[in-house]
Structure formats: structure tokens, C-alpha cells
């Protein structure tokens, strides 16, 4: 059974940093793209960062230069380093496993989701 479990969320002040982690079980995370999505209250889920099987990365414009996605295929983990956090980064962050090799930011291309970890950034 495929399972994704996120951790690392929390509350920080603007300008601070957090590192999110996602552990995959029952699934070889190196065989397809993985990504981070987020959802703020009252808003749609949006793609934040994705990483392809070949290591190429895609980022939402709003996080470019601040967030870094990485994966460890040996440990079967996905990480998101978030620096220079802003209040608008607040939301529930979800780890997702894709059905393709490409680093896409469209939720419809991801078939497995974690339960999410909350990130709150105060001004």
C-alpha cells in the first residue's frame, strides 16, 4: 500500500525558514515525479514545486529563488527547503506522487497524496 507521510510544518515569522519532509512507503519514489502542493483556506490547491525522475525541477513563480525541492531515492524521501517565508506561504502542504516522469505542477497528474502538514507564517 502506497503511503506518503509529511512532517516539518510549523509556525514561523516572516523571513524565517522551514524544511518539510515526506517519507514514501510501499512505493519507489524514484520511478515517477513527486511534488509539493499547498492549499490555503478558501483557495484551490496549487503546485509549489516538483521534481522529475531525471532530477529536473519546476517551481511556482511565487516561490522561485526561495524554495528548493530535493529527493533521496535511497531513503525514499522528498524534501522542501523553504527560506524567506512570507505570510502568503501559509497553508497546508501536501506531498504527492505522480503518474508521469515529468516535473509538472498540475494536481491531476498526481495519484497519491499525503495527509498534509500545516505551515503558518506570521507577519
Backbone as CSV, one residue per row, in Angstrom:
resi,resn,N_x,N_y,N_z,CA_x,CA_y,CA_z,C_x,C_y,C_z
1,UNK,0.841,-1.190,0.000,0.000,0.000,0.000,0.880,1.245,0.000
2,UNK,0.639,2.126,-0.933,1.423,3.364,-1.040,0.986,4.335,0.042
3,UNK,1.965,4.865,0.731,1.673,5.832,1.767,2.716,6.937,1.743
4,UNK,2.249,8.169,1.871,3.127,9.337,1.941,2.838,10.054,3.243
5,UNK,3.887,10.316,4.011,3.711,10.963,5.312,4.606,12.187,5.391
6,UNK,3.979,13.355,5.549,4.709,14.609,5.643,5.011,14.968,7.092
7,UNK,6.054,15.770,7.247,6.398,16.322,8.558,7.192,17.602,8.339
8,UNK,7.383,18.350,9.417,8.222,19.529,9.354,7.499,20.854,9.333
9,UNK,6.179,20.818,9.269,5.442,22.072,9.277,5.521,22.740,10.643
10,UNK,5.043,23.976,10.703,5.054,24.699,11.965,4.713,26.150,11.751
11,UNK,4.954,26.936,12.795,4.677,28.369,12.752,5.981,29.136,12.821
12,UNK,6.162,30.065,11.886,7.366,30.883,11.863,6.985,32.319,11.538
13,UNK,7.893,33.215,11.804,7.692,34.617,11.427,8.176,34.824,9.998
14,UNK,7.666,35.855,9.377,8.089,36.186,8.025,9.607,36.331,7.976
15,UNK,10.187,35.782,6.912,11.630,35.790,6.776,12.303,34.537,7.303
16,UNK,11.546,33.725,8.018,12.102,32.507,8.585,12.149,31.361,7.582
17,UNK,12.581,30.204,8.070,12.750,29.025,7.221,12.110,27.801,7.862
18,UNK,11.689,26.898,7.002,11.210,25.588,7.424,11.661,24.563,6.398
19,UNK,11.789,23.337,6.847,12.114,22.246,5.936,11.062,21.154,6.097
20,UNK,10.359,20.872,5.039,9.349,19.829,5.030,9.957,18.531,4.505
21,UNK,9.491,17.424,5.063,9.937,16.117,4.610,8.733,15.238,4.322
22,UNK,8.928,14.311,3.410,7.874,13.359,3.057,8.526,11.991,2.893
23,UNK,8.036,11.036,3.662,8.551,9.672,3.577,7.550,8.820,2.800
24,UNK,8.037,8.139,1.791,7.179,7.272,0.975,7.389,5.817,1.368
25,UNK,6.302,5.089,1.509,6.390,3.662,1.791,5.483,2.911,0.821
26,UNK,5.871,1.676,0.515,5.098,0.895,-0.437,5.194,1.425,-1.845
27,UNK,6.213,2.213,-2.094,6.318,2.910,-3.381,7.764,3.306,-3.593
28,UNK,8.271,3.090,-4.789,9.614,3.520,-5.123,9.543,4.944,-5.661
29,UNK,9.935,5.898,-4.829,9.761,7.306,-5.180,10.600,7.736,-6.363
30,UNK,11.567,6.915,-6.753,12.412,7.292,-7.877,11.830,6.962,-9.229
31,UNK,10.678,6.314,-9.270,10.113,5.844,-10.533,9.173,6.846,-11.195
32,UNK,8.846,7.919,-10.528,7.976,8.922,-11.141,8.208,10.270,-10.471
33,UNK,7.613,11.283,-11.028,7.754,12.621,-10.460,7.075,12.703,-9.091
34,UNK,7.600,13.573,-8.263,6.964,13.878,-6.984,6.897,15.393,-6.841
35,UNK,5.997,15.828,-5.989,5.779,17.269,-5.900,5.244,17.670,-4.538
36,UNK,5.312,18.951,-4.294,4.678,19.582,-3.136,3.585,20.513,-3.639
37,UNK,2.437,20.407,-3.007,1.319,21.300,-3.266,0.943,21.979,-1.959
38,UNK,0.209,23.054,-2.054,-0.289,23.712,-0.849,-1.700,24.216,-1.098
39,UNK,-2.410,24.347,0.010,-3.775,24.852,-0.065,-4.060,25.739,1.128
40,UNK,-4.413,26.980,0.834,-4.802,27.922,1.866,-6.316,27.872,2.030
41,UNK,-6.823,28.246,3.203,-8.276,28.233,3.422,-9.020,29.033,2.373
42,UNK,-10.023,28.412,1.781,-10.825,29.100,0.787,-10.210,29.200,-0.585
43,UNK,-9.042,28.588,-0.756,-8.366,28.662,-2.054,-8.156,27.263,-2.612
44,UNK,-7.904,27.209,-3.906,-7.647,25.928,-4.552,-6.231,25.444,-4.249
45,UNK,-6.060,24.137,-4.363,-4.732,23.568,-4.176,-3.844,24.005,-5.339
46,UNK,-2.620,24.412,-5.018,-1.702,24.874,-6.056,-0.372,24.150,-5.955
47,UNK,0.226,23.917,-7.115,1.529,23.286,-7.152,2.607,24.258,-6.724
48,UNK,3.503,23.797,-5.872,4.582,24.631,-5.359,5.903,24.271,-6.030
49,UNK,6.223,22.990,-6.013,7.483,22.529,-6.592,7.345,21.065,-6.958
50,UNK,8.042,20.675,-8.028,8.008,19.293,-8.477,9.397,18.880,-8.934
51,UNK,9.655,17.574,-8.845,10.939,17.057,-9.279,10.696,15.810,-10.127
52,UNK,11.364,15.766,-11.277,11.180,14.664,-12.215,12.115,13.512,-11.879
53,UNK,11.924,12.413,-12.572,12.777,11.256,-12.339,14.226,11.533,-12.724
54,UNK,14.429,12.451,-13.659,15.805,12.775,-14.065,16.413,13.890,-13.219
55,UNK,15.677,14.333,-12.209,16.190,15.358,-11.308,15.834,16.781,-11.672
56,UNK,15.229,16.995,-12.839,14.847,18.354,-13.210,13.722,18.838,-12.295
57,UNK,13.654,20.134,-12.089,12.728,20.721,-11.117,11.859,21.796,-11.744
58,UNK,10.669,21.931,-11.210,9.768,23.011,-11.595,9.285,23.701,-10.329
59,UNK,9.141,25.022,-10.415,8.688,25.794,-9.262,7.595,26.761,-9.683
60,UNK,6.682,27.007,-8.775,5.730,28.084,-8.980,6.496,29.402,-8.959
61,UNK,6.033,30.362,-9.750,6.724,31.653,-9.820,6.861,32.305,-8.447
62,UNK,5.868,32.122,-7.616,5.839,32.798,-6.318,6.892,32.278,-5.346
63,UNK,7.478,31.095,-5.625,8.453,30.534,-4.683,9.848,30.404,-5.281
64,UNK,9.995,30.750,-6.535,11.306,30.633,-7.192,12.346,31.467,-6.444
65,UNK,13.501,30.859,-6.215,14.574,31.541,-5.515,14.478,31.445,-4.008
66,UNK,13.344,30.954,-3.503,13.156,30.838,-2.051,13.014,29.390,-1.605
67,UNK,12.381,28.566,-2.421,12.133,27.166,-2.078,13.020,26.257,-2.930
68,UNK,13.420,25.129,-2.342,14.203,24.131,-3.062,13.646,22.748,-2.786
69,UNK,13.310,22.034,-3.848,12.814,20.668,-3.714,13.956,19.702,-3.977
70,UNK,13.973,18.614,-3.210,15.000,17.594,-3.408,14.433,16.234,-3.048
71,UNK,15.111,15.199,-3.512,14.653,13.846,-3.216,15.861,12.960,-2.931
72,UNK,15.625,11.967,-2.108,16.630,10.961,-1.809,16.004,9.615,-2.158
73,UNK,16.405,9.059,-3.290,15.765,7.825,-3.747,16.190,6.620,-2.922
74,UNK,17.309,6.723,-2.226,17.741,5.622,-1.365,16.873,5.572,-0.112
75,UNK,16.658,6.742,0.493,15.830,6.825,1.693,14.352,6.936,1.360
76,UNK,14.030,7.085,0.070,12.641,7.214,-0.366,11.952,8.422,0.264
77,UNK,12.659,9.544,0.249,12.115,10.757,0.856,12.133,11.921,-0.132
78,UNK,11.233,12.849,0.123,11.128,14.083,-0.635,11.191,15.225,0.358
79,UNK,11.912,16.283,0.020,12.059,17.411,0.937,11.740,18.727,0.239
80,UNK,11.395,19.711,1.039,11.173,21.063,0.537,11.796,22.034,1.534
81,UNK,12.874,22.661,1.128,13.506,23.694,1.943,12.861,25.018,1.592
82,UNK,12.302,25.674,2.603,11.590,26.924,2.384,12.280,28.038,3.150
83,UNK,12.814,28.996,2.422,13.500,30.138,3.017,12.735,31.424,2.715
84,UNK,13.059,32.461,3.454,12.435,33.780,3.252,10.915,33.658,3.182
85,UNK,10.362,32.956,4.137,8.921,32.699,4.126,8.124,33.986,4.281
86,UNK,6.966,33.977,3.622,6.062,35.129,3.631,4.697,34.698,4.168
87,UNK,3.930,35.629,4.683,2.586,35.259,5.166,1.749,34.556,4.092
88,UNK,1.926,34.914,2.853,1.156,34.283,1.764,1.590,32.839,1.490
89,UNK,2.641,32.375,2.138,3.041,30.973,2.027,2.256,30.082,2.991
90,UNK,1.462,30.685,3.836,0.664,29.941,4.808,-0.306,28.992,4.113
91,UNK,-0.381,27.772,4.631,-1.317,26.808,4.083,-0.956,25.401,4.508
92,UNK,-1.788,24.461,4.070,-1.500,23.051,4.282,-0.666,22.578,3.104
93,UNK,0.457,21.965,3.402,1.370,21.498,2.370,1.254,19.977,2.232
94,UNK,1.105,19.541,0.983,0.908,18.134,0.681,2.018,17.601,-0.203
95,UNK,2.463,16.411,0.110,3.388,15.669,-0.727,2.556,14.818,-1.685
96,UNK,3.031,14.684,-2.933,2.262,13.922,-3.913,3.188,13.113,-4.807
97,UNK,2.725,11.936,-5.185,3.445,11.069,-6.115,2.717,11.072,-7.445
98,UNK,3.490,11.253,-8.521,2.881,11.424,-9.829,2.778,10.146,-10.640
99,UNK,2.115,10.266,-11.767,1.955,9.153,-12.692,2.866,9.291,-13.906
100,UNK,3.563,10.419,-13.996,4.472,10.651,-15.106,5.877,10.912,-14.595
101,UNK,6.814,10.961,-15.506,8.199,11.236,-15.127,8.494,12.728,-15.054
102,UNK,7.656,13.551,-15.697,7.920,14.977,-15.785,7.560,15.706,-14.511
103,UNK,8.248,16.801,-14.260,8.026,17.606,-13.065,6.918,18.622,-13.310
104,UNK,5.681,18.137,-13.325,4.533,19.004,-13.574,3.949,19.515,-12.264
105,UNK,3.239,20.643,-12.356,2.623,21.242,-11.172,1.100,21.172,-11.238
106,UNK,0.593,20.227,-12.006,-0.851,20.047,-12.116,-1.294,18.897,-11.225
107,UNK,-2.217,19.164,-10.356,-2.646,18.179,-9.371,-3.230,16.915,-10.011
108,UNK,-3.834,17.060,-11.181,-4.468,15.917,-11.829,-3.465,14.845,-12.254
109,UNK,-2.189,15.193,-12.310,-1.155,14.252,-12.724,-0.571,13.465,-11.556
110,UNK,-1.099,13.679,-10.371,-0.590,13.011,-9.174,-1.666,12.104,-8.598
111,UNK,-1.267,10.868,-8.297,-2.262,9.875,-7.931,-2.277,9.535,-6.454
112,UNK,-1.248,9.933,-5.735,-1.182,9.593,-4.315,-0.791,10.829,-3.526
113,UNK,-1.488,11.030,-2.421,-1.293,12.242,-1.625,-1.081,11.900,-0.161
114,UNK,-0.273,12.711,0.498,-0.136,12.594,1.929,-1.260,13.336,2.628
115,UNK,-1.234,13.310,3.950,-2.304,13.939,4.721,-2.077,15.426,4.936
116,UNK,-0.874,15.875,4.666,-0.571,17.303,4.757,0.091,17.697,6.063
117,UNK,0.826,18.796,6.008,1.433,19.384,7.200,1.228,20.893,7.116
118,UNK,0.837,21.492,8.240,0.454,22.903,8.252,1.664,23.811,8.374
119,UNK,1.693,24.833,7.547,2.713,25.876,7.615,1.996,27.198,7.849
120,UNK,2.405,27.903,8.889,1.812,29.201,9.211,2.924,30.225,9.341
121,UNK,2.833,31.283,8.544,3.831,32.339,8.560,3.164,33.622,9.011
122,UNK,3.662,34.191,10.086,3.083,35.411,10.632,3.929,36.614,10.251
123,UNK,3.259,37.742,10.117,3.964,38.964,9.708,4.522,39.698,10.906
